[in-house]
Amino acid sequence: MSFERIQYYYEAGLWSKPMVKMAVRKGVITKEQYKDITGEEYA
């Protein structure tokens, strides 16, 4: 799984914010990339 793929899934409505947050916790994407995808700070 890549940043680009996660971003695509989120924008397509296939992933929710909690799913993107889980990708940060698992080390797949960074907190900065979470903000790029969702527009919100990772909390």
PDB file of N, CA, C and O in Angstrom:
ATOM      1  N   MET A   1       0.855  -1.175   0.000  1.00  0.00           N
ATOM      2  CA  MET A   1       0.000   0.000   0.000  1.00  0.00           C
ATOM      3  C   MET A   1       0.900   1.237   0.000  1.00  0.00           C
ATOM      4  O   MET A   1       1.895   1.296   0.722  1.00  0.00           O
ATOM      5  N   SER A   2       0.536   2.210  -0.813  1.00  0.00           N
ATOM      6  CA  SER A   2       1.330   3.424  -0.917  1.00  0.00           C
ATOM      7  C   SER A   2       0.491   4.648  -0.561  1.00  0.00           C
ATOM      8  O   SER A   2      -0.735   4.584  -0.482  1.00  0.00           O
ATOM      9  N   PHE A   3       1.184   5.761  -0.350  1.00  0.00           N
ATOM     10  CA  PHE A   3       0.506   7.024  -0.074  1.00  0.00           C
ATOM     11  C   PHE A   3      -0.495   7.338  -1.180  1.00  0.00           C
ATOM     12  O   PHE A   3      -1.637   7.706  -0.905  1.00  0.00           O
ATOM     13  N   GLU A   4      -0.068   7.193  -2.419  1.00  0.00           N
ATOM     14  CA  GLU A   4      -0.933   7.516  -3.553  1.00  0.00           C
ATOM     15  C   GLU A   4      -2.189   6.643  -3.577  1.00  0.00           C
ATOM     16  O   GLU A   4      -3.283   7.127  -3.867  1.00  0.00           O
ATOM     17  N   ARG A   5      -2.025   5.378  -3.276  1.00  0.00           N
ATOM     18  CA  ARG A   5      -3.163   4.453  -3.279  1.00  0.00           C
ATOM     19  C   ARG A   5      -4.143   4.809  -2.162  1.00  0.00           C
ATOM     20  O   ARG A   5      -5.355   4.822  -2.377  1.00  0.00           O
ATOM     21  N   ILE A   6      -3.618   5.098  -0.969  1.00  0.00           N
ATOM     22  CA  ILE A   6      -4.468   5.466   0.164  1.00  0.00           C
ATOM     23  C   ILE A   6      -5.199   6.762  -0.145  1.00  0.00           C
ATOM     24  O   ILE A   6      -6.391   6.885   0.140  1.00  0.00           O
ATOM     25  N   GLN A   7      -4.501   7.725  -0.722  1.00  0.00           N
ATOM     26  CA  GLN A   7      -5.129   9.001  -1.076  1.00  0.00           C
ATOM     27  C   GLN A   7      -6.260   8.771  -2.081  1.00  0.00           C
ATOM     28  O   GLN A   7      -7.338   9.351  -1.950  1.00  0.00           O
ATOM     29  N   TYR A   8      -6.014   7.936  -3.071  1.00  0.00           N
ATOM     30  CA  TYR A   8      -7.041   7.627  -4.070  1.00  0.00           C
ATOM     31  C   TYR A   8      -8.262   6.988  -3.401  1.00  0.00           C
ATOM     32  O   TYR A   8      -9.396   7.386  -3.666  1.00  0.00           O
ATOM     33  N   TYR A   9      -8.031   6.010  -2.547  1.00  0.00           N
ATOM     34  CA  TYR A   9      -9.142   5.327  -1.876  1.00  0.00           C
ATOM     35  C   TYR A   9      -9.949   6.285  -1.009  1.00  0.00           C
ATOM     36  O   TYR A   9     -11.177   6.213  -0.975  1.00  0.00           O
ATOM     37  N   TYR A  10      -9.253   7.190  -0.302  1.00  0.00           N
ATOM     38  CA  TYR A  10      -9.953   8.163   0.541  1.00  0.00           C
ATOM     39  C   TYR A  10     -10.790   9.107  -0.314  1.00  0.00           C
ATOM     40  O   TYR A  10     -11.958   9.351  -0.009  1.00  0.00           O
ATOM     41  N   GLU A  11     -10.205   9.634  -1.374  1.00  0.00           N
ATOM     42  CA  GLU A  11     -10.919  10.571  -2.240  1.00  0.00           C
ATOM     43  C   GLU A  11     -12.086   9.901  -2.963  1.00  0.00           C
ATOM     44  O   GLU A  11     -13.081  10.555  -3.278  1.00  0.00           O
ATOM     45  N   ALA A  12     -11.968   8.613  -3.222  1.00  0.00           N
ATOM     46  CA  ALA A  12     -13.037   7.869  -3.886  1.00  0.00           C
ATOM     47  C   ALA A  12     -14.133   7.447  -2.904  1.00  0.00           C
ATOM     48  O   ALA A  12     -15.156   6.896  -3.311  1.00  0.00           O
ATOM     49  N   GLY A  13     -13.915   7.708  -1.610  1.00  0.00           N
ATOM     50  CA  GLY A  13     -14.905   7.342  -0.612  1.00  0.00           C
ATOM     51  C   GLY A  13     -14.824   5.902  -0.151  1.00  0.00           C
ATOM     52  O   GLY A  13     -15.725   5.409   0.528  1.00  0.00           O
ATOM     53  N   LEU A  14     -13.745   5.224  -0.518  1.00  0.00           N
ATOM     54  CA  LEU A  14     -13.589   3.821  -0.140  1.00  0.00           C
ATOM     55  C   LEU A  14     -12.933   3.660   1.227  1.00  0.00           C
ATOM     56  O   LEU A  14     -13.094   2.633   1.887  1.00  0.00           O
ATOM     57  N   TRP A  15     -12.186   4.692   1.646  1.00  0.00           N
ATOM     58  CA  TRP A  15     -11.540   4.683   2.959  1.00  0.00           C
ATOM     59  C   TRP A  15     -12.091   5.834   3.776  1.00  0.00           C
ATOM     60  O   TRP A  15     -12.380   6.903   3.239  1.00  0.00           O
ATOM     61  N   SER A  16     -12.239   5.614   5.095  1.00  0.00           N
ATOM     62  CA  SER A  16     -12.671   6.651   6.020  1.00  0.00           C
ATOM     63  C   SER A  16     -11.438   7.225   6.728  1.00  0.00           C
ATOM     64  O   SER A  16     -10.337   6.687   6.606  1.00  0.00           O
ATOM     65  N   LYS A  17     -11.633   8.321   7.467  1.00  0.00           N
ATOM     66  CA  LYS A  17     -10.529   8.910   8.225  1.00  0.00           C
ATOM     67  C   LYS A  17      -9.933   7.924   9.224  1.00  0.00           C
ATOM     68  O   LYS A  17      -8.709   7.859   9.347  1.00  0.00           O
ATOM     69  N   PRO A  18     -10.759   7.143   9.952  1.00  0.00           N
ATOM     70  CA  PRO A  18     -10.155   6.156  10.870  1.00  0.00           C
ATOM     71  C   PRO A  18      -9.286   5.131  10.146  1.00  0.00           C
ATOM     72  O   PRO A  18      -8.299   4.656  10.707  1.00  0.00           O
ATOM     73  N   MET A  19      -9.634   4.791   8.929  1.00  0.00           N
ATOM     74  CA  MET A  19      -8.813   3.842   8.170  1.00  0.00           C
ATOM     75  C   MET A  19      -7.471   4.472   7.793  1.00  0.00           C
ATOM     76  O   MET A  19      -6.430   3.818   7.859  1.00  0.00           O
ATOM     77  N   VAL A  20      -7.503   5.751   7.396  1.00  0.00           N
ATOM     78  CA  VAL A  20      -6.258   6.450   7.071  1.00  0.00           C
ATOM     79  C   VAL A  20      -5.407   6.585   8.332  1.00  0.00           C
ATOM     80  O   VAL A  20      -4.185   6.445   8.276  1.00  0.00           O
ATOM     81  N   LYS A  21      -6.048   6.856   9.464  1.00  0.00           N
ATOM     82  CA  LYS A  21      -5.339   6.981  10.742  1.00  0.00           C
ATOM     83  C   LYS A  21      -4.653   5.654  11.092  1.00  0.00           C
ATOM     84  O   LYS A  21      -3.543   5.652  11.624  1.00  0.00           O
ATOM     85  N   MET A  22      -5.294   4.559  10.803  1.00  0.00           N
ATOM     86  CA  MET A  22      -4.704   3.243  11.066  1.00  0.00           C
ATOM     87  C   MET A  22      -3.438   3.045  10.221  1.00  0.00           C
ATOM     88  O   MET A  22      -2.476   2.424  10.674  1.00  0.00           O
ATOM     89  N   ALA A  23      -3.446   3.571   9.007  1.00  0.00           N
ATOM     90  CA  ALA A  23      -2.254   3.469   8.155  1.00  0.00           C
ATOM     91  C   ALA A  23      -1.085   4.234   8.775  1.00  0.00           C
ATOM     92  O   ALA A  23       0.064   3.813   8.645  1.00  0.00           O
ATOM     93  N   VAL A  24      -1.367   5.357   9.450  1.00  0.00           N
ATOM     94  CA  VAL A  24      -0.309   6.097  10.153  1.00  0.00           C
ATOM     95  C   VAL A  24       0.214   5.252  11.309  1.00  0.00           C
ATOM     96  O   VAL A  24       1.426   5.124  11.484  1.00  0.00           O
ATOM     97  N   ARG A  25      -0.687   4.677  12.096  1.00  0.00           N
ATOM     98  CA  ARG A  25      -0.279   3.863  13.249  1.00  0.00           C
ATOM     99  C   ARG A  25       0.560   2.668  12.833  1.00  0.00           C
ATOM    100  O   ARG A  25       1.452   2.242  13.567  1.00  0.00           O
ATOM    101  N   LYS A  26       0.274   2.126  11.653  1.00  0.00           N
ATOM    102  CA  LYS A  26       1.019   0.958  11.173  1.00  0.00           C
ATOM    103  C   LYS A  26       2.315   1.349  10.472  1.00  0.00           C
ATOM    104  O   LYS A  26       3.088   0.482  10.064  1.00  0.00           O
ATOM    105  N   GLY A  27       2.559   2.666  10.329  1.00  0.00           N
ATOM    106  CA  GLY A  27       3.802   3.119   9.718  1.00  0.00           C
ATOM    107  C   GLY A  27       3.793   3.111   8.199  1.00  0.00           C
ATOM    108  O   GLY A  27       4.849   3.200   7.572  1.00  0.00           O
ATOM    109  N   VAL A  28       2.620   3.007   7.606  1.00  0.00           N
ATOM    110  CA  VAL A  28       2.525   2.980   6.144  1.00  0.00           C
ATOM    111  C   VAL A  28       2.659   4.383   5.569  1.00  0.00           C
ATOM    112  O   VAL A  28       3.292   4.575   4.531  1.00  0.00           O
ATOM    113  N   ILE A  29       2.059   5.371   6.246  1.00  0.00           N
ATOM    114  CA  ILE A  29       2.179   6.774   5.857  1.00  0.00           C
ATOM    115  C   ILE A  29       2.562   7.595   7.090  1.00  0.00           C
ATOM    116  O   ILE A  29       2.464   7.114   8.219  1.00  0.00           O
ATOM    117  N   THR A  30       2.996   8.827   6.867  1.00  0.00           N
ATOM    118  CA  THR A  30       3.391   9.697   7.974  1.00  0.00           C
ATOM    119  C   THR A  30       2.215  10.558   8.417  1.00  0.00           C
ATOM    120  O   THR A  30       1.178  10.606   7.755  1.00  0.00           O
ATOM    121  N   LYS A  31       2.394  11.238   9.553  1.00  0.00           N
ATOM    122  CA  LYS A  31       1.370  12.157  10.035  1.00  0.00           C
ATOM    123  C   LYS A  31       1.178  13.306   9.055  1.00  0.00           C
ATOM    124  O   LYS A  31       0.062  13.801   8.890  1.00  0.00           O
ATOM    125  N   GLU A  32       2.251  13.734   8.405  1.00  0.00           N
ATOM    126  CA  GLU A  32       2.154  14.802   7.405  1.00  0.00           C
ATOM    127  C   GLU A  32       1.340  14.333   6.193  1.00  0.00           C
ATOM    128  O   GLU A  32       0.554  15.096   5.633  1.00  0.00           O
ATOM    129  N   GLN A  33       1.535  13.081   5.799  1.00  0.00           N
ATOM    130  CA  GLN A  33       0.767  12.537   4.680  1.00  0.00           C
ATOM    131  C   GLN A  33      -0.706  12.393   5.055  1.00  0.00           C
ATOM    132  O   GLN A  33      -1.583  12.571   4.210  1.00  0.00           O
ATOM    133  N   TYR A  34      -0.981  12.072   6.322  1.00  0.00           N
ATOM    134  CA  TYR A  34      -2.377  12.022   6.792  1.00  0.00           C
ATOM    135  C   TYR A  34      -3.035  13.377   6.565  1.00  0.00           C
ATOM    136  O   TYR A  34      -4.165  13.448   6.081  1.00  0.00           O
ATOM    137  N   LYS A  35      -2.325  14.460   6.916  1.00  0.00           N
ATOM    138  CA  LYS A  35      -2.860  15.802   6.724  1.00  0.00           C
ATOM    139  C   LYS A  35      -3.061  16.102   5.244  1.00  0.00           C
ATOM    140  O   LYS A  35      -4.054  16.724   4.863  1.00  0.00           O
ATOM    141  N   ASP A  36      -2.123  15.662   4.407  1.00  0.00           N
ATOM    142  CA  ASP A  36      -2.259  15.871   2.963  1.00  0.00           C
ATOM    143  C   ASP A  36      -3.508  15.173   2.426  1.00  0.00           C
ATOM    144  O   ASP A  36      -4.188  15.699   1.545  1.00  0.00           O
ATOM    145  N   ILE A  37      -3.800  14.009   2.948  1.00  0.00           N
ATOM    146  CA  ILE A  37      -4.945  13.231   2.461  1.00  0.00           C
ATOM    147  C   ILE A  37      -6.271  13.779   2.996  1.00  0.00           C
ATOM    148  O   ILE A  37      -7.217  13.985   2.236  1.00  0.00           O
ATOM    149  N   THR A  38      -6.330  14.013   4.307  1.00  0.00           N
ATOM    150  CA  THR A  38      -7.619  14.373   4.938  1.00  0.00           C
ATOM    151  C   THR A  38      -7.833  15.865   5.100  1.00  0.00           C
ATOM    152  O   THR A  38      -8.968  16.316   5.258  1.00  0.00           O
ATOM    153  N   GLY A  39      -6.753  16.637   5.061  1.00  0.00           N
ATOM    154  CA  GLY A  39      -6.879  18.069   5.302  1.00  0.00           C
ATOM    155  C   GLY A  39      -6.931  18.436   6.770  1.00  0.00           C
ATOM    156  O   GLY A  39      -7.132  19.601   7.115  1.00  0.00           O
ATOM    157  N   GLU A  40      -6.751  17.445   7.642  1.00  0.00           N
ATOM    158  CA  GLU A  40      -6.780  17.668   9.081  1.00  0.00           C
ATOM    159  C   GLU A  40      -5.487  17.185   9.714  1.00  0.00           C
ATOM    160  O   GLU A  40      -4.830  16.275   9.207  1.00  0.00           O
ATOM    161  N   GLU A  41      -5.134  17.813  10.836  1.00  0.00           N
ATOM    162  CA  GLU A  41      -3.953  17.371  11.588  1.00  0.00           C
ATOM    163  C   GLU A  41      -4.234  15.979  12.172  1.00  0.00           C
ATOM    164  O   GLU A  41      -5.363  15.660  12.543  1.00  0.00           O
ATOM    165  N   TYR A  42      -3.184  15.167  12.241  1.00  0.00           N
ATOM    166  CA  TYR A  42      -3.300  13.859  12.887  1.00  0.00           C
ATOM    167  C   TYR A  42      -3.348  14.073  14.392  1.00  0.00           C
ATOM    168  O   TYR A  42      -2.459  14.707  14.961  1.00  0.00           O
ATOM    169  N   ALA A  43      -4.380  13.547  15.037  1.00  0.00           N
ATOM    170  CA  ALA A  43      -4.508  13.717  16.489  1.00  0.00           C
ATOM    171  C   ALA A  43      -4.645  12.391  17.186  1.00  0.00           C
ATOM    172  O   ALA A  43      -4.763  12.346  18.410  1.00  0.00           O
TER     173      ALA A  43
END
